[in-house]
């Protein structure tokens, strides 16, 4: 899967450029982002795409030395299940 990493978004696009999945995380301050939105197109649901987006995001947070405030309900649930990443939560 070829995710595109932008400043405050990780996304998956179709070959025609249609947005198929994304996670957005705008800055709250210089060292903190708000994980505020997770989207997966209905054609991809049930394939673990949202979890893959979260994995991409935690690697991005580590690389950029950022902390996160998950306000998206999916992100909150994901972090509850993956306590090994609790150090990334502010």
Secondary structure as UniProt FT lines:
FT   STRAND          4..6
FT   TURN            7..8
FT   STRAND          9..13
FT   TURN            15..16
FT   STRAND          19..29
FT   TURN            30..31
FT   STRAND          32..40
FT   HELIX           42..44
FT   TURN            45..46
FT   HELIX           49..64
FT   STRAND          67..70
FT   HELIX           73..81
FT   HELIX           83..88
//
